[in-house]
Amino acid sequence: MTAVREAVRRPIGHFAERSVAGLAVITGAGAAFGLLLMLVRFRWGPMYTADRAVAEWFNDLVAPHGPVVTVLQAVTDLGGRPVLIWLVTIAVVGLLIRRQPRLAVYLIVTGVGGLILDPSLKTLVGRLRPIVDVPVASAPGNSFPSGHALGSFVAYGALLLVFLPALAPRWRKPAIALVAALVAVIGLTRIALGVHFVSDVLAGWLLGAAWLGVTAYAFRLWRRERGRPAPPLAEGLEPEAGHDIAAAPAEEHVLEHPRSAVAELLVGWVLVFGALYGFGMYVSHHAGGTFLASLDSEVPRWFAERHTPALTELSWWWSKFGDTHAILLVSLVFCPLVLAVWRRWRPVLFVALAMFGELSLFLTSAHAVDRPRPPVENLDGPMPTSSFPSGHIAATICLYTAIAVLVMARTDRWWRWLTVLLAVLMPLGVATSRIYRGMHHPTDFMGAILLGALWIGLLYWVVRPNADVHAGNRPSIESEDGHTLDDELVRATRTE
């Protein structure tokens, strides 16, 4: 009996010790934030002087160097709301697919809390942003605390706690160090860009640490109340879920023969470029008097003569569906979902190579052919690239064809045909809008079709994106069970 009591008392004692230490850290972070808040509210002179001096020093250092400002803007965007909301949302959906609703609820509660704390405290304090000699960036709203510092600490910290168990033990400390460095760099970019004082960023980090600690501690208490062990946070929130939330736990090799695959793709890329270059040079310089030349001359003029405000507005929206931001957004939503459902990196590699190959082929062939835009009004104004082939259309073809190729082989549900429909309608809509706006000839559209067909065909032959399905791989959630995802959040809140 004594041995049994000791076996029960030891883990409880360890939990109590860790809990006291954790509470001390949370209390310390909260107290430090409260002190900073009071100093800002009462406009403590020494702190304000130091804040302004640092802001002016960074402005003098950064403002003369445009490339440095560009890099800082790119890094600071990693702590912006669009990126953080995307990361947390994709993670929540993936956890629901993998049947981990408790972790999904934790991410939702932690993320929503961070979103509420930032604007409410900024309104309460009402501190104005720094005023520097040469502004290099701007931001709306008040200054204290830094929303980027707070949001990045909370979002990346919560994601780290959730997905640590999916990492091998040797990679956990490097992952923690990487996240800490990323959060620190994001905070520093806010100071360097002149949109926050040092005290704003410090307050964001302290408040983020306090809120993340509170939610993590609450999750550990929830586990304790249900008789589950409370592991150190260095092992993540739920170590037993490591296999279930791992990206591709059963995939040993993304490609069976990576070296030969790389060689085949390089050779194929050169051949596709050769085909594009040959066709582009022909329609640009040697097709005079042919049907293709008449097509390129008459179609843009026919559209230009029928411009109306309503059609111009519609064409602008259709054109946006094929620009870099829209293509990237669709890719960043589709790829994590496929990874969550099918637990394989190969389909993600297929989409990534489709996009990278399309971009490189488009830029190279556009520079080599150097075709001028149609001799009509170009509604989008001067562009940095030439007319052949259309990058908007080629990107749309490659993305939606890759999606259709993956989905058609991976489900038998009726809605899979919608991906085929999108693979046809989206390029046609984007092509019509680009020609209407006077930005491309019809043969530029043909060049985009040639690029998409040859490159996607090559990738399908080399990568074999659906090989895991043919080998018997089943999804984490069957298609006929899709309706059960709606109930996962409800189940997570029920008492076990």
C-alpha positions as semicolon CSV with decimal commas, in nm:
position;residue;x (nm);y (nm);z (nm)
1;M;0,000;0,000;0,000
2;T;0,289;0,235;0,081
3;A;0,439;0,170;-0,262
4;V;0,107;0,247;-0,429
5;R;0,072;0,575;-0,239
6;E;0,426;0,671;-0,327
7;A;0,363;0,593;-0,697
8;V;0,056;0,817;-0,693
9;R;0,215;1,092;-0,482
10;R;0,530;1,126;-0,696
11;P;0,366;1,240;-1,024
12;I;0,126;1,463;-0,832
13;G;0,420;1,622;-0,655
14;H;0,603;1,673;-0,982
15;F;0,294;1,835;-1,129
16;A;0,258;2,064;-0,827
17;E;0,623;2,170;-0,851
18;R;0,593;2,245;-1,223
19;S;0,263;2,422;-1,163
20;V;0,414;2,653;-0,899
21;A;0,703;2,737;-1,131
22;G;0,463;2,796;-1,420
23;L;0,239;3,018;-1,211
24;A;0,541;3,218;-1,102
25;V;0,640;3,277;-1,465
26;I;0,285;3,377;-1,559
27;T;0,255;3,606;-1,259
28;G;0,592;3,764;-1,330
29;A;0,504;3,830;-1,695
30;G;0,170;3,978;-1,595
31;A;0,324;4,197;-1,326
32;A;0,594;4,323;-1,564
33;F;0,329;4,408;-1,823
34;G;0,124;4,589;-1,560
35;L;0,428;4,794;-1,460
36;L;0,495;4,893;-1,822
37;L;0,130;4,981;-1,864
38;M;0,140;5,214;-1,565
39;L;0,463;5,378;-1,682
40;V;0,309;5,446;-2,023
41;R;-0,017;5,573;-1,880
42;F;0,163;5,815;-1,646
43;R;0,413;5,914;-1,918
44;W;0,725;5,835;-1,717
45;G;0,992;6,068;-1,857
46;P;1,303;5,843;-1,865
47;M;1,117;5,568;-2,050
48;Y;0,972;5,810;-2,306
49;T;1,317;5,960;-2,365
50;A;1,472;5,617;-2,419
51;D;1,187;5,513;-2,651
52;R;1,227;5,819;-2,870
53;A;1,605;5,788;-2,881
54;V;1,589;5,427;-2,999
55;A;1,322;5,511;-3,259
56;E;1,535;5,793;-3,401
57;W;1,850;5,576;-3,403
58;F;1,676;5,295;-3,596
59;N;1,523;5,545;-3,840
60;D;1,863;5,696;-3,918
61;L;2,004;5,346;-3,967
62;V;1,726;5,197;-4,183
63;A;1,571;5,483;-4,383
64;P;1,854;5,533;-4,636
65;H;1,850;5,166;-4,743
66;G;1,548;5,065;-4,950
67;P;1,635;4,693;-4,976
68;V;1,668;4,672;-4,598
69;V;1,323;4,826;-4,559
70;T;1,184;4,570;-4,805
71;V;1,331;4,281;-4,606
72;L;1,200;4,424;-4,279
73;Q;0,853;4,460;-4,430
74;A;0,860;4,097;-4,546
75;V;0,965;3,972;-4,203
76;T;0,718;4,189;-4,013
77;D;0,433;4,052;-4,227
78;L;0,494;3,712;-4,064
79;G;0,350;3,864;-3,747
80;G;0,054;4,032;-3,915
81;R;-0,303;3,922;-3,868
82;P;-0,354;3,774;-4,217
83;V;-0,063;3,532;-4,181
84;L;-0,138;3,441;-3,819
85;I;-0,510;3,389;-3,880
86;W;-0,430;3,171;-4,180
87;L;-0,184;2,959;-3,980
88;V;-0,418;2,907;-3,685
89;T;-0,721;2,840;-3,907
90;I;-0,540;2,581;-4,117
91;A;-0,405;2,419;-3,800
92;V;-0,753;2,404;-3,644
93;V;-0,905;2,244;-3,954
94;G;-0,617;1,998;-3,974
95;L;-0,658;1,901;-3,608
96;L;-1,030;1,844;-3,658
97;I;-0,955;1,623;-3,957
98;R;-0,704;1,429;-3,747
99;R;-0,964;1,386;-3,468
100;Q;-0,793;1,616;-3,216
101;P;-1,076;1,852;-3,118
102;R;-0,931;1,941;-2,775
103;L;-0,617;2,082;-2,931
104;A;-0,830;2,262;-3,189
105;V;-1,033;2,426;-2,912
106;Y;-0,711;2,526;-2,737
107;L;-0,586;2,702;-3,051
108;I;-0,920;2,877;-3,103
109;V;-0,944;3,003;-2,745
110;T;-0,582;3,114;-2,732
111;G;-0,596;3,284;-3,072
112;V;-0,926;3,462;-3,010
113;G;-0,800;3,585;-2,674
114;G;-0,496;3,738;-2,841
115;L;-0,715;3,907;-3,100
116;I;-0,931;4,060;-2,825
117;L;-0,647;4,177;-2,601
118;D;-0,463;4,377;-2,867
119;P;-0,727;4,630;-2,984
120;S;-0,893;4,662;-2,643
121;L;-0,568;4,758;-2,469
122;K;-0,467;4,992;-2,750
123;T;-0,797;5,173;-2,711
124;L;-0,759;5,184;-2,333
125;V;-0,406;5,327;-2,340
126;G;-0,439;5,549;-2,647
127;R;-0,066;5,591;-2,708
128;L;0,033;5,752;-3,039
129;R;0,286;5,587;-3,268
130;P;0,644;5,717;-3,303
131;I;0,713;6,025;-3,516
132;V;1,042;5,994;-3,706
133;D;1,222;6,216;-3,953
134;V;1,192;5,979;-4,253
135;P;0,887;5,749;-4,221
136;V;0,947;5,417;-4,397
137;A;0,628;5,237;-4,287
138;S;0,287;5,315;-4,144
139;A;0,035;5,130;-3,931
140;P;-0,322;5,208;-3,828
141;G;-0,443;5,253;-3,473
142;N;-0,257;5,321;-3,151
143;S;0,085;5,201;-3,046
144;F;0,071;5,025;-2,705
145;P;0,109;4,728;-2,696
146;S;0,253;4,598;-3,024
147;G;-0,007;4,376;-3,190
148;H;0,257;4,202;-3,401
149;A;0,467;4,120;-3,093
150;L;0,164;4,001;-2,898
151;G;0,005;3,809;-3,186
152;S;0,324;3,636;-3,299
153;F;0,409;3,530;-2,942
154;V;0,063;3,387;-2,886
155;A;0,008;3,227;-3,229
156;Y;0,352;3,077;-3,285
157;G;0,380;2,978;-2,920
158;A;0,043;2,801;-2,923
159;L;0,123;2,623;-3,249
160;L;0,456;2,514;-3,105
161;L;0,293;2,371;-2,791
162;V;0,038;2,183;-3,000
163;F;0,273;2,035;-3,260
164;L;0,586;1,970;-3,051
165;P;0,486;1,605;-2,993
166;A;0,489;1,552;-3,371
167;L;0,862;1,632;-3,380
168;A;1,137;1,389;-3,296
169;P;1,290;1,465;-2,954
170;R;1,617;1,582;-3,109
171;W;1,432;1,849;-3,309
172;R;1,226;1,995;-3,026
173;K;1,486;2,228;-2,876
174;P;1,584;2,364;-3,221
175;A;1,214;2,420;-3,294
176;I;1,170;2,611;-2,969
177;A;1,480;2,819;-3,046
178;L;1,356;2,887;-3,400
179;V;1,014;3,007;-3,282
180;A;1,172;3,224;-3,013
181;A;1,406;3,380;-3,271
182;L;1,119;3,441;-3,513
183;V;0,907;3,615;-3,247
184;A;1,206;3,825;-3,140
185;V;1,289;3,928;-3,498
186;I;0,926;4,021;-3,571
187;G;0,924;4,245;-3,265
188;L;1,251;4,409;-3,364
189;T;1,121;4,483;-3,714
190;R;0,837;4,684;-3,561
191;I;1,092;4,905;-3,385
192;A;1,320;4,928;-3,689
193;L;1,032;5,030;-3,916
194;G;0,941;5,312;-3,677
195;V;0,585;5,198;-3,604
196;H;0,640;5,099;-3,240
197;F;0,848;5,202;-2,941
198;V;1,065;4,953;-2,755
199;S;0,822;4,955;-2,462
200;D;0,535;4,868;-2,700
201;V;0,716;4,556;-2,819
202;L;0,825;4,454;-2,469
203;A;0,466;4,491;-2,352
204;G;0,343;4,276;-2,640
205;W;0,588;4,000;-2,555
206;L;0,505;4,011;-2,183
207;L;0,132;4,009;-2,240
208;G;0,168;3,730;-2,496
209;A;0,371;3,523;-2,250
210;A;0,114;3,578;-1,976
211;W;-0,184;3,487;-2,195
212;L;-0,011;3,184;-2,349
213;G;0,088;3,069;-2,001
214;V;-0,268;3,104;-1,871
215;T;-0,418;2,900;-2,154
216;A;-0,146;2,633;-2,136
217;Y;-0,189;2,607;-1,759
218;A;-0,566;2,575;-1,800
219;F;-0,514;2,296;-2,052
220;R;-0,284;2,113;-1,809
221;L;-0,542;2,148;-1,532
222;W;-0,803;2,005;-1,766
223;R;-0,582;1,700;-1,825
224;R;-0,518;1,659;-1,452
225;E;-0,889;1,668;-1,370
226;R;-0,942;1,378;-1,611
227;G;-0,666;1,169;-1,459
228;R;-0,412;1,228;-1,734
229;P;-0,045;1,305;-1,666
230;A;0,073;1,663;-1,700
231;P;0,399;1,645;-1,897
232;P;0,654;1,927;-1,912
233;L;0,567;2,190;-2,169
234;A;0,889;2,100;-2,351
235;E;0,703;1,783;-2,462
236;G;0,396;1,970;-2,585
237;L;0,041;1,981;-2,461
238;E;-0,057;1,626;-2,555
239;P;0,244;1,401;-2,616
240;E;0,022;1,100;-2,686
241;A;-0,120;1,278;-2,991
242;G;0,220;1,302;-3,159
243;H;0,161;1,028;-3,416
244;D;-0,187;1,151;-3,504
245;I;-0,082;1,508;-3,571
246;A;0,244;1,427;-3,749
247;A;0,235;1,555;-4,107
248;A;0,318;1,225;-4,281
249;P;0,404;0,960;-4,019
250;A;0,398;0,665;-4,263
251;E;0,582;0,826;-4,554
252;E;0,944;0,711;-4,569
253;H;1,041;0,875;-4,898
254;V;0,870;1,163;-5,073
255;L;1,015;1,036;-5,402
256;E;1,152;0,687;-5,451
257;H;1,441;0,801;-5,673
258;P;1,498;1,171;-5,600
259;R;1,818;1,211;-5,801
260;S;1,674;1,070;-6,120
261;A;1,355;1,269;-6,063
262;V;1,554;1,594;-6,036
263;A;1,742;1,511;-6,356
264;E;1,420;1,430;-6,540
265;L;1,257;1,753;-6,425
266;L;1,557;1,963;-6,530
267;V;1,570;1,803;-6,874
268;G;1,194;1,833;-6,908
269;W;1,202;2,198;-6,802
270;V;1,451;2,275;-7,078
271;L;1,237;2,096;-7,337
272;V;0,921;2,278;-7,225
273;F;1,107;2,609;-7,245
274;G;1,224;2,519;-7,595
275;A;0,867;2,450;-7,704
276;L;0,747;2,780;-7,555
277;Y;1,033;2,974;-7,708
278;G;0,974;2,824;-8,052
279;F;0,600;2,891;-8,048
280;G;0,645;3,236;-7,899
281;M;0,900;3,344;-8,159
282;Y;0,681;3,211;-8,439
283;V;0,361;3,396;-8,336
284;S;0,557;3,711;-8,248
285;H;0,778;3,745;-8,557
286;H;0,699;3,488;-8,826
287;A;0,321;3,439;-8,835
288;G;0,237;3,743;-9,048
289;G;-0,046;3,681;-9,294
290;T;-0,162;3,364;-9,119
291;F;-0,482;3,293;-8,930
292;L;-0,296;3,336;-8,600
293;A;-0,187;3,689;-8,696
294;S;-0,545;3,783;-8,787
295;L;-0,665;3,637;-8,459
296;D;-0,412;3,839;-8,260
297;S;-0,506;4,154;-8,444
298;E;-0,885;4,131;-8,455
299;V;-0,978;3,981;-8,117
300;P;-0,814;4,247;-7,889
301;R;-0,957;4,521;-8,112
302;W;-1,305;4,361;-8,098
303;F;-1,294;4,359;-7,718
304;A;-1,154;4,715;-7,700
305;E;-1,448;4,845;-7,903
306;R;-1,695;4,696;-7,653
307;H;-1,558;4,832;-7,327
308;T;-1,821;4,932;-7,073
309;P;-1,777;5,034;-6,708
310;A;-1,957;4,721;-6,587
311;L;-1,755;4,482;-6,804
312;T;-1,432;4,658;-6,714
313;E;-1,508;4,616;-6,344
314;L;-1,596;4,249;-6,398
315;S;-1,281;4,187;-6,599
316;W;-1,073;4,340;-6,320
317;W;-1,212;4,092;-6,069
318;W;-1,169;3,795;-6,303
319;S;-0,814;3,905;-6,374
320;K;-0,739;3,916;-6,001
321;F;-0,827;3,544;-5,973
322;G;-0,512;3,472;-6,172
323;D;-0,268;3,708;-6,001
324;T;0,005;3,600;-5,763
325;H;-0,188;3,671;-5,442
326;A;-0,496;3,470;-5,541
327;I;-0,294;3,175;-5,671
328;L;-0,080;3,173;-5,357
329;L;-0,386;3,193;-5,132
330;V;-0,558;2,897;-5,297
331;S;-0,235;2,695;-5,282
332;L;-0,181;2,775;-4,914
333;V;-0,531;2,655;-4,831
334;F;-0,541;2,347;-5,053
335;C;-0,199;2,199;-4,971
336;P;-0,238;2,184;-4,589
337;L;-0,582;2,027;-4,628
338;V;-0,448;1,753;-4,858
339;L;-0,160;1,695;-4,616
340;A;-0,400;1,671;-4,320
341;V;-0,635;1,430;-4,495
342;W;-0,390;1,206;-4,682
343;R;-0,077;1,228;-4,464
344;R;0,154;1,249;-4,764
345;W;0,399;1,517;-4,879
346;R;0,406;1,403;-5,241
347;P;0,079;1,577;-5,342
348;V;0,206;1,898;-5,178
349;L;0,532;1,864;-5,369
350;F;0,331;1,818;-5,690
351;V;0,145;2,147;-5,638
352;A;0,458;2,333;-5,525
353;L;0,655;2,219;-5,830
354;A;0,362;2,308;-6,054
355;M;0,366;2,665;-5,924
356;F;0,745;2,704;-5,916
357;G;0,789;2,554;-6,262
358;E;0,514;2,770;-6,409
359;L;0,664;3,086;-6,264
360;S;1,017;3,009;-6,382
361;L;0,902;2,904;-6,731
362;F;0,682;3,212;-6,764
363;L;0,952;3,458;-6,657
364;T;1,221;3,296;-6,871
365;S;1,014;3,263;-7,187
366;A;0,864;3,612;-7,147
367;H;1,213;3,760;-7,126
368;A;1,341;3,554;-7,420
369;V;1,048;3,621;-7,656
370;D;0,998;3,983;-7,542
371;R;0,665;4,025;-7,720
372;P;0,493;4,367;-7,696
373;R;0,140;4,401;-7,562
374;P;-0,152;4,430;-7,808
375;P;-0,178;4,770;-7,985
376;V;-0,495;4,867;-7,796
377;E;-0,558;5,041;-7,465
378;N;-0,388;4,842;-7,188
379;L;-0,622;4,884;-6,893
380;D;-0,364;4,757;-6,643
381;G;-0,099;5,001;-6,763
382;P;0,268;4,919;-6,819
383;M;0,374;4,576;-6,695
384;P;0,722;4,456;-6,595
385;T;0,698;4,147;-6,819
386;S;0,622;4,102;-7,187
387;S;0,305;3,964;-7,342
388;F;0,395;3,601;-7,424
389;P;0,291;3,381;-7,253
390;S;0,024;3,502;-7,012
391;G;0,144;3,446;-6,657
392;H;-0,204;3,492;-6,511
393;I;-0,354;3,227;-6,738
394;A;-0,064;2,984;-6,707
395;A;-0,069;3,001;-6,327
396;T;-0,445;2,944;-6,321
397;I;-0,418;2,646;-6,556
398;C;-0,137;2,483;-6,357
399;L;-0,298;2,534;-6,015
400;Y;-0,651;2,419;-6,093
401;T;-0,536;2,133;-6,314
402;A;-0,307;2,010;-6,036
403;I;-0,597;2,031;-5,789
404;A;-0,825;1,836;-6,025
405;V;-0,558;1,569;-6,082
406;L;-0,524;1,513;-5,707
407;V;-0,890;1,531;-5,609
408;M;-1,023;1,311;-5,890
409;A;-0,801;1,023;-5,779
410;R;-0,861;1,066;-5,407
411;T;-1,238;1,067;-5,365
412;D;-1,542;0,916;-5,532
413;R;-1,783;1,185;-5,418
414;W;-1,983;1,378;-5,675
415;W;-1,821;1,711;-5,589
416;R;-1,487;1,599;-5,731
417;W;-1,622;1,698;-6,072
418;L;-1,636;2,057;-5,947
419;T;-1,256;2,061;-5,955
420;V;-1,265;1,963;-6,322
421;L;-1,519;2,237;-6,386
422;L;-1,294;2,489;-6,211
423;A;-0,995;2,370;-6,412
424;V;-1,187;2,465;-6,727
425;L;-1,384;2,774;-6,623
426;M;-1,116;2,955;-6,421
427;P;-0,858;2,971;-6,704
428;L;-1,128;3,066;-6,956
429;G;-1,252;3,347;-6,732
430;V;-0,902;3,477;-6,661
431;A;-0,808;3,454;-7,031
432;T;-1,118;3,644;-7,141
433;S;-1,053;3,916;-6,884
434;R;-0,686;3,953;-6,980
435;I;-0,767;3,981;-7,352
436;Y;-1,059;4,219;-7,280
437;R;-0,825;4,442;-7,081
438;G;-0,585;4,458;-7,375
439;M;-0,303;4,283;-7,189
440;H;-0,267;3,971;-7,406
441;H;-0,312;3,831;-7,756
442;P;-0,512;3,510;-7,811
443;T;-0,188;3,328;-7,894
444;D;-0,054;3,430;-7,552
445;F;-0,344;3,224;-7,417
446;M;-0,235;2,937;-7,644
447;G;0,117;2,970;-7,505
448;A;-0,021;2,945;-7,151
449;I;-0,212;2,630;-7,246
450;L;0,106;2,484;-7,397
451;L;0,302;2,568;-7,083
452;G;0,042;2,420;-6,849
453;A;-0,017;2,102;-7,049
454;L;0,351;2,019;-7,096
455;W;0,463;2,107;-6,742
456;I;0,175;1,937;-6,557
457;G;0,211;1,633;-6,781
458;L;0,583;1,615;-6,704
459;L;0,523;1,650;-6,330
460;Y;0,255;1,380;-6,334
461;W;0,493;1,141;-6,507
462;V;0,790;1,214;-6,278
463;V;0,634;1,284;-5,937
464;R;0,338;1,039;-5,964
465;P;0,135;1,241;-5,710
466;N;-0,131;0,974;-5,657
467;A;0,102;0,677;-5,609
468;D;0,003;0,647;-5,241
469;V;-0,364;0,608;-5,337
470;H;-0,284;0,330;-5,580
471;A;-0,084;0,164;-5,301
472;G;-0,389;0,165;-5,073
473;N;-0,346;0,483;-4,868
474;R;-0,673;0,587;-4,705
475;P;-0,763;0,938;-4,585
476;S;-0,766;1,036;-4,219
477;I;-1,137;1,105;-4,260
478;E;-1,341;0,912;-4,516
479;S;-1,546;1,115;-4,761
480;E;-1,871;0,974;-4,631
481;D;-1,778;1,086;-4,278
482;G;-1,726;1,450;-4,372
483;H;-2,034;1,562;-4,179
484;T;-1,880;1,446;-3,852
485;L;-1,628;1,731;-3,854
486;D;-1,904;1,973;-3,766
487;D;-1,955;1,790;-3,436
488;E;-1,592;1,780;-3,324
489;L;-1,592;2,117;-3,148
490;V;-1,910;2,026;-2,964
491;R;-1,760;1,695;-2,849
492;A;-1,450;1,871;-2,728
493;T;-1,650;2,074;-2,477
494;R;-1,833;1,776;-2,328
495;T;-1,722;1,640;-1,993
496;E;-1,558;1,301;-2,026
